[in-house]
Amino acid sequence: MKKVLIALTTTFALTGVGFAAMSDVDTDGDGVASFTELLAVYPTLTEDGFSAIDANADGVVDEAEMTAAEEAGLIPDA
């Protein structure tokens, strides 16, 4: 898991991709972001990276998980 977090952080840092607000990611308006929705904003995101962000493993990322991922450096600020 530690390797996944390091790889994901490095990938985002090298691509210069900034953090997108949940409203920018949640294209269907259901209040959460699916892997497909996040992939549209972060094209280098892997399924392992998504799993690292999806802390409760429910298959979607909510606002709290996005915030925690940003704070953990998984999704850097813009």
HELIX and SHEET records of a PDB file:
HELIX    1   1 LYS A    2  THR A   15  1                                  14    
HELIX    2   2 MET A   22  VAL A   25  1                                   4    
HELIX    3   3 PHE A   35  VAL A   41  1                                   7    
HELIX    4   4 GLU A   47  ILE A   53  1                                   7    
HELIX    5   5 GLU A   63  GLU A   71  1                                   9    
END                                                                             
